[in-house]
Amino acid sequence: MFKILFSKLKESLISVLPIAVIVLIISFTPLVDLTVAEKVAFAVCSVLLILGIALFNLGADLAMTPMGNHVGEGLTKSKKVMILVAVCFFMGVLITIAEPDLSVLANQVKDIMPADGDASKWLLIITVGLGVGLFLVLGVLKIIFHKNLAPLLMFFYMMLFAVCALLIESGKGGLFPLSFDSGGVTTGPITVPFIMALGFGISTTVGGRNASENSFGLIALCSVGPIIAVMLLSMTTTGSLDVYDTDIYAIENYLGSNLGMLILHKIKDVVLALGLIVAFFLVLQFAVLKLPKKKLIQMAVGIVYTFVGLVIFLVAVEVGFMPVGFKIGKQLADFSPALLVVFGFVIGMVVVLAEPAIHVLNKQVEEVTGGGVRKIEMLVALSVAVGISIGLSLIRTIFGFSLLYYLIPGYLISLGLSFFVPRMYTGIAFDSGGVASGPLTSSFVLPLVIGACSQLHGNGDIYSFAYGVVAMVAMTPLITIQILGFKAVVSSKVRTNIKMKRILSADDEQIIYFE
């Protein structure tokens, strides 16, 4: 176990170190003026983040992934589709409630939700959970009945933009970037291992010629549901969009006696979230699955690792990363907007390395494709895509234009490509889009863009011109990964043509005949 933990620590060190080094270097330049408390907090939290990611990844391997596999395989083998559908719906809701990056986002926007205090935060979280649960059911039915992903995505994205038009018509158009961000943050470190394992378990049990490619696409669909659900919720919002409380990014909110309260609050949230998942899984265990005691003990150990890792992770990103991200964005926007865009591109390229769910996805992609798509290829493609998306988002923030100028052509290109590349690459690409936008995107990159927007436009336009960066991070991988798939198809055809030419041009005298 210690050997595996050491391996996870090494992976997380490689993931977090680049962003930590870049931020600390820039903090000692005239470009950014961070206080000693902010520098120390960021350095300490970077170390804690490494530990948190390592423990979480180990817990995901021991608990969340096996859970998804066993639920998928066990319920599919029972051949009771209605039970499978019901279980997938409730598990989708519960897994989403446990998602840390959704909690981070909900805390930042709870003031405009139609409720008071923590109730407004939970209203957004449960709404997103219902969206995930419903679309997880649709994804499972897609696998069972062997339906093509591309037409489904085309249909639901058309529906999504239709609801977006209704939201704009209702006078709440300033909230559609937040709606798209909600879809992006949904698929994070808890959701991804479980949903990918669930899809893999169901597809291998159902079988069929395209079992491997059918396992992809669940995350893609689960990213659409929350966007539609939050758009519908946004039509009922009561808070003013012209007021945004940037005081939540002050480092003083997280130090001293406040730190203890924050830790206790995170422990309570994680206990509630993981407790619901464990309780529901135990019901399935006694009713249907009947797994041996040895596997249950392994999962229990994994849940403990997941719990500790998540608490450390959430505290680290909220204390060290949110305030620093906000301040860097604000000061770089004041110093040089052009430099801000360059910084955003570089940060985007390295921030994806620190997302725990990315490594889960890349590992499964390499296994399912038999090495056809290597982890390093996926990582490079995602890194470039996220860098471009954050750079483009900051350009939008600087000039103050609508997010739709990016989303409409972006989704048209990505959905169009889905008809020209193998189905597996479409599933991988749309899954990658959801996975790329994880906790660090909502806890560092989003505050960075909010800080820049606050400096350039004031707090009144934050919902319009700052939110949407998570949606951009979720969209650009759809194009880059499918281009990677298109390249693989073309390369395969070229190699085949070269081999055929060599065979056809071979000298007949070199052919040996056996009589």
VEXDREN-2710 file (C-alpha; in Angstrom, 1 decimal):
% VEXDREN-2710
k/r/px/py/pz
1/MET/0.0/0.0/0.0
2/PHE/2.8/2.4/0.9
3/LYS/4.5/1.7/-2.4
4/ILE/1.3/2.6/-4.3
5/LEU/0.8/5.7/-2.1
6/PHE/4.4/6.8/-2.9
7/SER/3.6/6.4/-6.6
8/LYS/0.5/8.6/-6.2
9/LEU/2.5/11.2/-4.3
10/LYS/5.0/11.3/-7.1
11/GLU/2.2/11.7/-9.7
12/SER/0.6/14.5/-7.8
13/LEU/4.0/16.3/-7.2
14/ILE/4.5/16.3/-11.0
15/SER/1.0/17.6/-11.4
16/VAL/1.0/20.5/-8.9
17/LEU/4.7/21.6/-9.0
18/PRO/4.5/23.5/-12.4
19/ILE/1.6/25.7/-11.3
20/ALA/3.1/26.3/-7.8
21/VAL/6.5/27.2/-9.3
22/ILE/4.9/29.6/-11.8
23/VAL/2.8/31.4/-9.2
24/LEU/5.6/31.7/-6.7
25/ILE/8.0/33.0/-9.3
26/ILE/5.6/35.7/-10.5
27/SER/4.8/36.6/-6.9
28/PHE/8.5/37.8/-6.5
29/THR/8.4/40.1/-9.5
30/PRO/7.1/43.7/-9.8
31/LEU/4.1/42.3/-11.8
32/VAL/2.3/41.0/-8.7
33/ASP/2.4/42.2/-5.1
34/LEU/1.3/39.4/-2.8
35/THR/1.5/39.7/1.0
36/VAL/3.8/37.4/3.0
37/ALA/0.7/35.7/4.4
38/GLU/-0.6/35.0/0.8
39/LYS/2.8/33.6/-0.3
40/VAL/3.2/31.4/2.8
41/ALA/-0.4/30.2/2.5
42/PHE/0.0/29.4/-1.2
43/ALA/3.2/27.5/-0.6
44/VAL/1.8/25.5/2.3
45/CYS/-1.4/24.8/0.5
46/SER/0.5/23.6/-2.6
47/VAL/2.2/20.9/-0.4
48/LEU/-1.2/20.0/1.1
49/LEU/-2.7/19.8/-2.4
50/ILE/-0.1/17.3/-3.4
51/LEU/-0.9/15.1/-0.4
52/GLY/-4.7/15.6/-1.0
53/ILE/-4.6/14.6/-4.6
54/ALA/-2.4/11.6/-3.9
55/LEU/-4.7/10.3/-1.1
56/PHE/-7.8/11.0/-3.2
57/ASN/-6.4/9.2/-6.3
58/LEU/-5.5/6.2/-4.1
59/GLY/-9.1/6.2/-2.7
60/ALA/-10.6/6.5/-6.1
61/ASP/-8.7/3.4/-7.3
62/LEU/-9.7/1.4/-4.1
63/ALA/-13.3/2.5/-3.7
64/MET/-15.0/4.8/-6.3
65/THR/-13.8/2.9/-9.5
66/PRO/-14.6/-0.6/-8.1
67/MET/-18.0/0.7/-6.9
68/GLY/-18.9/1.9/-10.3
69/ASN/-17.8/-1.3/-12.0
70/HIS/-19.7/-3.6/-9.5
71/VAL/-22.9/-1.5/-9.7
72/GLY/-22.7/-1.5/-13.5
73/GLU/-21.9/-5.2/-13.9
74/GLY/-24.1/-6.5/-11.1
75/LEU/-27.3/-4.6/-12.0
76/THR/-26.8/-5.3/-15.8
77/LYS/-26.4/-9.0/-15.2
78/SER/-29.7/-9.0/-13.2
79/LYS/-31.4/-7.9/-16.5
80/LYS/-33.8/-5.7/-14.6
81/VAL/-33.5/-2.5/-16.6
82/MET/-35.9/-0.5/-14.5
83/ILE/-33.9/-1.2/-11.3
84/LEU/-30.7/-0.3/-13.2
85/VAL/-32.2/3.0/-14.4
86/ALA/-33.5/3.9/-10.9
87/VAL/-30.2/3.1/-9.2
88/CYS/-28.2/5.1/-11.9
89/PHE/-30.5/8.1/-11.3
90/PHE/-30.0/8.1/-7.6
91/MET/-26.3/7.4/-7.8
92/GLY/-25.9/10.2/-10.3
93/VAL/-27.6/12.7/-7.9
94/LEU/-25.6/11.5/-4.9
95/ILE/-22.3/11.4/-6.6
96/THR/-22.9/15.0/-7.9
97/ILE/-23.8/16.2/-4.4
98/ALA/-20.4/14.9/-3.3
99/GLU/-18.5/16.7/-6.0
100/PRO/-16.0/19.2/-4.5
101/ASP/-15.7/21.6/-7.4
102/LEU/-19.5/22.0/-7.6
103/SER/-19.4/23.0/-3.9
104/VAL/-16.7/25.6/-4.6
105/LEU/-18.7/27.1/-7.5
106/ALA/-22.0/27.1/-5.5
107/ASN/-20.3/29.0/-2.6
108/GLN/-19.3/31.7/-5.0
109/VAL/-22.8/32.3/-6.5
110/LYS/-25.2/31.4/-3.7
111/ASP/-26.2/35.1/-3.2
112/ILE/-28.3/35.1/-6.4
113/MET/-30.1/31.8/-5.9
114/PRO/-33.8/31.9/-4.9
115/ALA/-33.2/30.9/-1.2
116/ASP/-31.3/32.1/1.9
117/GLY/-27.9/31.2/3.4
118/ASP/-26.7/27.7/2.8
119/ALA/-30.1/26.7/1.5
120/SER/-29.3/28.6/-1.7
121/LYS/-26.0/26.8/-2.1
122/TRP/-27.7/23.4/-1.7
123/LEU/-30.5/24.4/-4.1
124/LEU/-28.0/24.9/-6.9
125/ILE/-26.1/21.6/-6.0
126/ILE/-29.3/19.5/-5.9
127/THR/-30.5/21.1/-9.2
128/VAL/-27.2/20.1/-10.8
129/GLY/-27.5/16.7/-9.3
130/LEU/-31.0/16.1/-10.7
131/GLY/-29.6/17.1/-14.2
132/VAL/-26.8/14.6/-13.9
133/GLY/-29.0/11.8/-12.6
134/LEU/-31.5/12.2/-15.5
135/PHE/-28.8/12.4/-18.2
136/LEU/-26.9/9.5/-16.6
137/VAL/-30.0/7.4/-17.1
138/LEU/-30.1/8.5/-20.8
139/GLY/-26.4/7.6/-21.1
140/VAL/-27.0/4.1/-19.6
141/LEU/-29.9/3.5/-22.0
142/LYS/-27.6/4.5/-24.9
143/ILE/-25.2/1.8/-23.9
144/ILE/-27.8/-0.9/-23.4
145/PHE/-29.5/-0.2/-26.7
146/HIS/-26.2/0.5/-28.6
147/LYS/-27.2/3.9/-29.8
148/ASN/-24.7/6.3/-31.5
149/LEU/-23.5/9.2/-29.3
150/ALA/-23.2/11.9/-32.0
151/PRO/-26.9/12.2/-32.9
152/LEU/-27.8/12.3/-29.2
153/LEU/-25.3/15.0/-28.5
154/MET/-26.6/17.0/-31.6
155/PHE/-30.2/16.8/-30.3
156/PHE/-29.5/17.7/-26.7
157/TYR/-27.2/20.6/-27.6
158/MET/-29.9/22.0/-29.9
159/MET/-32.3/21.7/-26.9
160/LEU/-29.7/23.4/-24.7
161/PHE/-29.3/26.4/-27.0
162/ALA/-33.1/26.6/-27.3
163/VAL/-33.4/26.9/-23.5
164/CYS/-30.5/29.4/-23.5
165/ALA/-32.6/31.6/-25.9
166/LEU/-35.5/31.4/-23.5
167/LEU/-33.3/32.4/-20.6
168/ILE/-32.0/35.4/-22.6
169/GLU/-35.6/36.3/-23.5
170/SER/-36.7/36.2/-19.9
171/GLY/-34.2/38.9/-19.1
172/LYS/-31.8/36.7/-17.1
173/GLY/-29.3/36.2/-20.0
174/GLY/-26.4/37.3/-17.8
175/LEU/-26.7/33.9/-16.1
176/PHE/-26.2/31.6/-19.0
177/PRO/-22.4/31.6/-18.6
178/LEU/-22.9/30.4/-15.0
179/SER/-25.2/27.7/-16.4
180/PHE/-22.5/26.4/-18.8
181/ASP/-20.0/26.6/-16.0
182/SER/-22.2/24.4/-13.8
183/GLY/-22.0/21.7/-16.5
184/GLY/-18.3/22.0/-16.6
185/VAL/-17.6/21.6/-12.9
186/THR/-20.0/18.7/-12.4
187/THR/-17.6/16.1/-13.8
188/GLY/-14.8/16.2/-11.3
189/PRO/-12.7/13.9/-9.1
190/ILE/-15.6/12.0/-7.5
191/THR/-18.0/11.8/-10.5
192/VAL/-15.5/10.8/-13.2
193/PRO/-14.0/7.6/-11.6
194/PHE/-17.5/6.4/-10.7
195/ILE/-19.3/7.2/-14.0
196/MET/-16.5/6.0/-16.2
197/ALA/-16.3/2.7/-14.3
198/LEU/-20.1/2.4/-14.4
199/GLY/-20.1/2.8/-18.1
200/PHE/-17.3/0.3/-18.6
201/GLY/-19.0/-2.2/-16.3
202/ILE/-22.3/-1.9/-18.2
203/SER/-20.8/-2.0/-21.7
204/THR/-18.6/-5.0/-21.0
205/THR/-21.6/-6.9/-19.5
206/VAL/-23.9/-6.0/-22.4
207/GLY/-21.2/-6.8/-24.8
208/GLY/-21.6/-6.3/-28.6
209/ARG/-19.1/-5.4/-31.3
210/ASN/-18.4/-1.9/-30.0
211/ALA/-18.4/-2.6/-26.3
212/SER/-15.2/-0.5/-25.7
213/GLU/-16.4/2.6/-27.6
214/ASN/-19.9/2.4/-25.9
215/SER/-18.2/2.8/-22.5
216/PHE/-17.4/6.4/-23.4
217/GLY/-20.0/9.2/-23.6
218/LEU/-21.6/9.0/-20.2
219/ILE/-19.6/12.0/-18.9
220/ALA/-20.4/13.9/-22.1
221/LEU/-24.2/13.5/-21.5
222/CYS/-23.9/14.2/-17.8
223/SER/-22.3/17.5/-18.6
224/VAL/-25.4/18.6/-20.7
225/GLY/-28.1/17.9/-18.1
226/PRO/-26.8/20.4/-15.4
227/ILE/-26.6/23.2/-18.0
228/ILE/-30.2/22.8/-18.9
229/ALA/-31.3/22.4/-15.2
230/VAL/-29.4/25.5/-14.0
231/MET/-30.8/27.6/-16.9
232/LEU/-34.3/26.6/-15.8
233/LEU/-33.4/27.5/-12.2
234/SER/-31.8/30.8/-13.3
235/MET/-35.2/32.0/-14.6
236/THR/-36.3/32.1/-10.9
237/THR/-33.3/33.9/-9.5
238/THR/-34.1/36.9/-7.3
239/GLY/-30.6/38.4/-6.5
240/SER/-29.1/41.3/-8.4
241/LEU/-26.6/40.5/-11.1
242/ASP/-25.0/43.9/-10.7
243/VAL/-23.7/43.1/-7.2
244/TYR/-20.9/40.6/-6.7
245/ASP/-19.1/40.2/-3.3
246/THR/-15.4/39.9/-4.1
247/ASP/-14.6/40.1/-0.4
248/ILE/-14.9/36.3/-0.3
249/TYR/-11.5/36.2/-1.9
250/ALA/-9.7/38.0/0.9
251/ILE/-7.0/35.8/2.6
252/GLU/-8.2/37.0/6.0
253/ASN/-11.3/35.0/5.6
254/TYR/-9.4/31.8/5.8
255/LEU/-6.7/32.4/8.4
256/GLY/-6.7/32.3/12.2
257/SER/-9.8/31.1/14.0
258/ASN/-11.6/31.1/10.6
259/LEU/-9.3/28.2/9.4
260/GLY/-10.7/25.9/12.1
261/MET/-14.2/26.7/11.2
262/LEU/-13.5/26.2/7.5
263/ILE/-11.9/22.7/8.1
264/LEU/-14.9/21.7/10.2
265/HIS/-17.3/22.9/7.5
266/LYS/-15.5/20.9/4.8
267/ILE/-15.4/17.8/7.0
268/LYS/-19.2/18.1/7.5
269/ASP/-19.8/18.6/3.7
270/VAL/-17.6/15.6/2.8
271/VAL/-19.1/13.3/5.5
272/LEU/-22.6/14.1/4.2
273/ALA/-21.7/13.6/0.6
274/LEU/-19.7/10.4/0.9
275/GLY/-22.1/9.1/3.6
276/LEU/-25.0/9.3/1.2
277/ILE/-23.0/7.4/-1.5
278/VAL/-21.8/4.7/1.0
279/ALA/-25.3/4.2/2.5
280/PHE/-26.9/3.8/-1.0
281/PHE/-24.1/1.4/-2.0
282/LEU/-24.6/-0.7/1.1
283/VAL/-28.4/-1.0/0.3
284/LEU/-27.4/-2.3/-3.2
285/GLN/-24.8/-4.7/-1.6
286/PHE/-27.3/-6.4/0.6
287/ALA/-30.1/-6.4/-2.0
288/VAL/-28.4/-7.2/-5.2
289/LEU/-24.6/-7.2/-5.4
290/LYS/-23.5/-9.6/-2.5
291/LEU/-19.8/-8.8/-2.9
292/PRO/-17.3/-10.8/-0.7
293/LYS/-16.1/-9.3/2.6
294/LYS/-12.6/-8.8/1.2
295/LYS/-13.7/-6.4/-1.5
296/LEU/-15.9/-4.5/1.0
297/ILE/-12.9/-4.0/3.3
298/GLN/-10.8/-2.7/0.4
299/MET/-13.6/-0.3/-0.5
300/ALA/-13.9/0.9/3.1
301/VAL/-10.2/1.6/3.2
302/GLY/-10.6/3.5/-0.1
303/ILE/-13.4/5.6/1.3
304/VAL/-11.2/6.6/4.2
305/TYR/-8.5/7.7/1.8
306/THR/-11.0/9.5/-0.3
307/PHE/-12.4/11.3/2.7
308/VAL/-9.1/12.5/4.0
309/GLY/-7.8/13.4/0.6
310/LEU/-10.9/15.4/-0.3
311/VAL/-10.9/17.4/3.0
312/ILE/-7.2/18.3/2.5
313/PHE/-7.8/19.2/-1.1
314/LEU/-10.8/21.4/-0.5
315/VAL/-9.2/23.3/2.3
316/ALA/-6.0/23.7/0.4
317/VAL/-7.6/25.2/-2.8
318/GLU/-9.9/27.5/-0.8
319/VAL/-7.3/28.9/1.6
320/GLY/-4.3/29.1/-0.8
321/PHE/-5.5/29.2/-4.3
322/MET/-8.7/31.2/-4.5
323/PRO/-7.4/34.4/-2.9
324/VAL/-4.1/34.3/-4.8
325/GLY/-5.8/33.6/-8.1
326/PHE/-8.1/36.6/-7.6
327/LYS/-5.3/38.9/-6.7
328/ILE/-3.0/37.9/-9.6
329/GLY/-5.9/38.4/-12.1
330/LYS/-6.7/41.8/-10.6
331/GLN/-3.1/43.0/-10.6
332/LEU/-2.1/41.6/-14.0
333/ALA/-5.1/43.2/-15.6
334/ASP/-4.1/46.5/-14.2
335/PHE/-0.4/46.1/-15.2
336/SER/-0.9/44.7/-18.8
337/PRO/-4.0/42.9/-20.2
338/ALA/-1.8/41.4/-22.9
339/LEU/0.5/39.8/-20.3
340/LEU/-2.6/38.6/-18.5
341/VAL/-3.7/36.6/-21.6
342/VAL/-0.2/35.1/-21.9
343/PHE/-0.2/34.2/-18.2
344/GLY/-3.7/32.6/-18.5
345/PHE/-2.5/30.5/-21.5
346/VAL/0.5/29.2/-19.6
347/ILE/-1.5/28.5/-16.4
348/GLY/-4.1/26.7/-18.5
349/MET/-1.4/24.4/-19.9
350/VAL/-0.2/23.4/-16.5
351/VAL/-3.4/23.6/-14.4
352/VAL/-4.9/20.6/-16.2
353/LEU/-2.0/18.5/-14.9
354/ALA/-3.3/19.0/-11.4
355/GLU/-6.8/17.8/-12.1
356/PRO/-7.2/14.4/-10.4
357/ALA/-9.9/13.2/-12.8
358/ILE/-7.7/13.8/-15.9
359/HIS/-5.3/11.0/-14.8
360/VAL/-8.3/8.6/-14.2
361/LEU/-9.6/9.4/-17.7
362/ASN/-6.2/9.1/-19.5
363/LYS/-5.4/5.8/-17.8
364/GLN/-8.8/4.3/-18.9
365/VAL/-8.5/5.6/-22.4
366/GLU/-5.1/4.0/-22.9
367/GLU/-6.4/0.7/-21.5
368/VAL/-9.6/0.6/-23.6
369/THR/-7.9/1.7/-26.8
370/GLY/-5.1/-0.9/-26.3
371/GLY/-2.4/1.8/-26.4
372/GLY/-3.9/3.3/-29.6
373/VAL/-4.3/6.6/-27.7
374/ARG/-1.4/7.0/-25.3
375/LYS/-1.7/8.9/-22.0
376/ILE/1.0/11.4/-23.0
377/GLU/-0.9/12.2/-26.3
378/MET/-4.1/12.9/-24.4
379/LEU/-2.3/15.0/-21.8
380/VAL/-0.6/17.2/-24.4
381/ALA/-3.8/17.6/-26.4
382/LEU/-5.8/18.6/-23.2
383/SER/-3.0/20.8/-21.9
384/VAL/-2.9/22.9/-25.2
385/ALA/-6.7/23.0/-25.4
386/VAL/-7.1/24.3/-21.8
387/GLY/-4.4/26.9/-22.3
388/ILE/-6.1/28.2/-25.5
389/SER/-9.5/28.2/-23.7
390/ILE/-8.3/30.3/-20.8
391/GLY/-6.4/32.7/-23.1
392/LEU/-9.6/33.1/-25.2
393/SER/-11.7/33.6/-22.0
394/LEU/-9.4/36.4/-20.8
395/ILE/-9.6/38.1/-24.2
396/ARG/-13.4/38.0/-23.9
397/THR/-13.1/39.5/-20.4
398/ILE/-10.9/42.3/-21.6
399/PHE/-13.1/43.3/-24.5
400/GLY/-16.4/42.4/-22.9
401/PHE/-18.3/40.5/-25.5
402/SER/-20.8/37.6/-25.2
403/LEU/-19.8/34.0/-24.5
404/LEU/-22.0/32.9/-27.3
405/TYR/-19.5/34.2/-29.9
406/TYR/-17.2/31.3/-28.7
407/LEU/-19.8/28.6/-27.8
408/ILE/-21.9/28.6/-30.9
409/PRO/-19.0/28.1/-33.5
410/GLY/-17.1/25.9/-31.0
411/TYR/-19.9/23.4/-30.6
412/LEU/-20.8/23.5/-34.3
413/ILE/-17.2/22.5/-35.1
414/SER/-17.0/19.8/-32.4
415/LEU/-20.4/18.3/-33.3
416/GLY/-19.6/18.5/-37.0
417/LEU/-16.3/16.6/-36.4
418/SER/-18.2/13.9/-34.6
419/PHE/-19.6/12.7/-37.9
420/PHE/-16.1/12.3/-39.4
421/VAL/-14.1/10.6/-36.7
422/PRO/-14.6/7.1/-35.2
423/ARG/-17.3/7.0/-32.5
424/MET/-14.7/6.1/-29.8
425/TYR/-12.9/9.4/-30.3
426/THR/-16.1/11.4/-30.1
427/GLY/-16.9/9.7/-26.8
428/ILE/-13.4/10.3/-25.5
429/ALA/-13.4/14.0/-26.7
430/PHE/-16.7/14.9/-25.1
431/ASP/-15.8/13.0/-21.9
432/SER/-12.4/14.9/-21.9
433/GLY/-14.2/18.2/-22.1
434/GLY/-16.2/17.5/-18.9
435/VAL/-13.1/16.1/-17.1
436/ALA/-10.7/19.0/-17.9
437/SER/-12.8/21.5/-15.9
438/GLY/-12.1/20.3/-12.4
439/PRO/-11.7/21.8/-8.9
440/LEU/-8.6/23.9/-9.7
441/THR/-10.5/25.5/-12.6
442/SER/-13.2/26.7/-10.3
443/SER/-11.0/27.5/-7.4
444/PHE/-8.0/29.2/-9.1
445/VAL/-8.7/29.9/-12.8
446/LEU/-12.2/31.3/-12.2
447/PRO/-11.1/33.6/-9.4
448/LEU/-8.2/34.7/-11.7
449/VAL/-10.7/35.8/-14.4
450/ILE/-13.1/37.3/-11.8
451/GLY/-10.2/39.4/-10.5
452/ALA/-9.3/40.6/-14.0
453/CYS/-13.0/41.4/-14.7
454/SER/-13.4/43.3/-11.4
455/GLN/-10.4/45.4/-12.3
456/LEU/-11.4/46.1/-15.9
457/HIS/-15.2/46.4/-15.6
458/GLY/-16.1/46.6/-12.0
459/ASN/-18.2/44.1/-10.0
460/GLY/-21.4/44.7/-12.1
461/ASP/-20.3/42.6/-15.1
462/ILE/-18.7/39.6/-13.4
463/TYR/-21.6/37.2/-14.2
464/SER/-21.5/38.3/-17.9
465/PHE/-17.8/38.5/-18.6
466/ALA/-16.0/36.4/-16.0
467/TYR/-18.2/33.4/-15.7
468/GLY/-18.0/31.1/-18.7
469/VAL/-14.3/30.3/-18.4
470/VAL/-15.2/26.8/-17.0
471/ALA/-17.4/26.3/-20.0
472/MET/-14.6/27.2/-22.4
473/VAL/-12.2/24.8/-20.6
474/ALA/-14.9/22.1/-21.1
475/MET/-15.4/23.0/-24.8
476/THR/-11.9/23.2/-26.4
477/PRO/-10.9/19.6/-25.7
478/LEU/-13.9/18.5/-27.8
479/ILE/-12.2/19.9/-30.9
480/THR/-8.5/19.0/-30.1
481/ILE/-9.2/15.4/-29.1
482/GLN/-11.3/14.8/-32.2
483/ILE/-8.6/16.4/-34.4
484/LEU/-6.3/13.8/-32.7
485/GLY/-8.7/11.1/-33.7
486/PHE/-9.0/12.4/-37.2
487/LYS/-5.1/12.4/-37.4
488/ALA/-5.0/8.8/-36.2
489/VAL/-7.5/7.7/-38.9
490/VAL/-5.6/9.6/-41.7
491/SER/-2.3/8.2/-40.5
492/SER/-3.7/4.6/-40.5
493/LYS/-5.0/5.0/-44.0
494/VAL/-1.7/6.4/-45.3
495/ARG/0.2/3.5/-43.7
496/THR/-2.3/1.0/-45.3
497/ASN/-1.9/2.7/-48.7
498/ILE/1.9/2.6/-48.5
499/LYS/1.8/-1.1/-47.6
500/MET/-0.5/-1.9/-50.5
501/LYS/1.7/0.0/-53.0
502/ARG/4.7/-2.0/-51.8
503/ILE/2.9/-5.2/-52.3
504/LEU/1.6/-4.3/-55.7
505/SER/5.0/-3.0/-56.9
506/ALA/6.9/-6.0/-55.7
507/ASP/8.9/-7.9/-58.3
508/ASP/7.3/-11.2/-59.3
509/GLU/10.7/-12.9/-59.2
510/GLN/10.9/-12.2/-55.5
511/ILE/7.8/-14.3/-54.9
512/ILE/8.4/-17.9/-53.8
513/TYR/6.0/-20.5/-55.1
514/PHE/5.4/-23.7/-53.2
515/GLU/4.3/-26.8/-55.1
END
